């Protein structure tokens, strides 16, 4: 399953924050992928799924990325695939989990906690 334009909003820790390092730094990217993947582990139907950020672009407070979501369970019928897509969409946009924090380290090795806000809707492919 792919989500081509998944948009996260985050609170920049300071005015001159270089948002590109959120995704260009491998460790920061892995942390973000792991945090998004953890959202899917809360549902037995989607647990075991893995999220990979296949491409991304950012502005000062927005991160738009293409997600590739791999399901480790057999799901070959249309009904199963639709249900899986619905559950993934619900978990990645759930208003009860609208914000989460991810550890971020800048080029000077300073550590920050970026607060992300989940989008209210997504379109998957």
C-alpha positions as CSV (number, residue, x, y, z in Angstrom):
1,X,0.0,0.0,0.0
2,X,1.3,3.5,-0.8
3,X,0.3,6.8,0.6
4,X,1.7,9.4,-1.8
5,X,1.3,12.7,0.0
6,X,1.2,12.0,3.8
7,X,1.6,15.4,5.4
8,X,2.8,15.9,8.9
9,X,3.0,19.3,10.6
10,X,5.6,19.8,13.3
11,X,6.7,22.5,15.7
12,X,10.1,23.7,14.8
13,X,12.4,24.0,17.9
14,X,13.9,27.3,16.7
15,X,13.4,29.9,14.0
16,X,16.3,28.9,11.8
17,X,15.5,25.2,12.0
18,X,16.7,23.2,9.0
19,X,13.7,21.0,8.4
20,X,15.5,19.1,5.6
21,X,17.6,17.3,8.2
22,X,14.4,15.7,9.5
23,X,14.5,13.4,6.5
24,X,18.0,13.8,5.0
25,X,19.7,12.5,8.2
26,X,19.4,8.7,8.2
27,X,19.0,8.4,12.0
28,X,16.2,11.0,12.0
29,X,14.5,9.4,9.1
30,X,14.6,5.9,10.8
31,X,13.2,7.4,14.0
32,X,10.3,8.9,12.1
33,X,9.6,5.6,10.2
34,X,9.7,3.7,13.5
35,X,7.3,6.1,15.1
36,X,4.8,5.9,12.2
37,X,5.2,2.1,12.2
38,X,4.4,1.9,15.9
39,X,1.0,3.5,15.2
40,X,0.1,0.5,13.1
41,X,1.2,-2.0,15.9
42,X,-1.8,-1.0,18.0
43,X,-4.3,-2.9,15.9
44,X,-4.1,-6.7,15.5
45,X,-5.1,-6.5,11.8
46,X,-2.3,-4.1,10.9
47,X,0.3,-5.2,13.5
48,X,3.5,-6.4,11.9
49,X,3.2,-3.9,9.1
50,X,6.2,-1.7,8.3
51,X,6.2,1.9,7.1
52,X,9.0,3.1,4.9
53,X,9.4,6.7,3.7
54,X,10.2,6.4,0.0
55,X,10.5,10.2,-0.7
56,X,9.9,13.4,1.2
57,X,10.1,17.1,1.1
58,X,9.8,19.6,3.8
59,X,9.2,23.3,4.6
60,X,9.8,25.1,7.9
61,X,6.9,23.3,9.6
62,X,5.6,20.7,7.2
63,X,6.8,17.4,6.1
64,X,5.2,15.7,3.1
65,X,6.3,12.2,2.3
66,X,5.4,9.2,0.3
67,X,4.9,6.2,2.5
68,X,5.2,2.6,1.4
69,X,3.4,0.3,3.9
70,X,4.2,-3.4,3.8
71,X,1.7,-5.8,5.3
72,X,3.3,-9.0,6.6
73,X,0.0,-10.9,6.6
74,X,-1.7,-12.6,3.7
75,X,-4.4,-10.4,2.4
76,X,-5.4,-11.4,-1.1
77,X,-9.2,-10.6,-1.4
78,X,-10.6,-7.2,-2.3
79,X,-12.5,-7.1,1.0
80,X,-9.4,-7.9,3.0
81,X,-7.3,-5.3,1.2
82,X,-10.1,-2.6,1.6
83,X,-10.3,-3.4,5.3
84,X,-6.5,-3.2,5.7
85,X,-6.5,0.2,3.9
86,X,-9.3,1.5,6.0
87,X,-7.6,0.5,9.2
88,X,-4.2,2.0,8.2
89,X,-5.9,5.2,7.2
90,X,-7.7,5.3,10.5
91,X,-4.5,4.7,12.5
92,X,-2.4,7.3,10.6
93,X,-5.1,10.0,11.0
94,X,-6.6,9.1,14.4
95,X,-7.5,12.3,16.2
96,X,-6.9,10.7,19.6
97,X,-3.3,10.2,18.6
98,X,-3.1,13.6,16.9
99,X,0.3,14.5,18.3
100,X,3.4,12.5,19.0
101,X,7.1,13.4,19.7
102,X,10.2,12.0,18.0
103,X,13.7,12.5,19.1
104,X,15.7,14.6,16.6
105,X,19.4,15.3,16.5
106,X,20.8,18.2,14.4
107,X,24.2,18.4,12.7
108,X,25.7,19.8,15.9
109,X,24.5,16.7,17.9
110,X,22.0,18.8,19.8
111,X,18.9,16.7,20.6
112,X,15.4,18.0,20.3
113,X,12.0,16.4,20.6
114,X,9.9,17.4,17.6
115,X,6.1,17.4,18.1
116,X,4.3,16.1,15.1
117,X,0.6,16.5,14.3
118,X,-1.1,13.8,12.3
119,X,-3.1,14.8,9.2
120,X,-6.9,14.7,9.4
121,X,-7.2,12.8,6.2
122,X,-5.0,10.8,3.7
123,X,-5.5,9.3,0.3
124,X,-3.9,5.9,-0.2
125,X,-3.1,4.0,-3.3
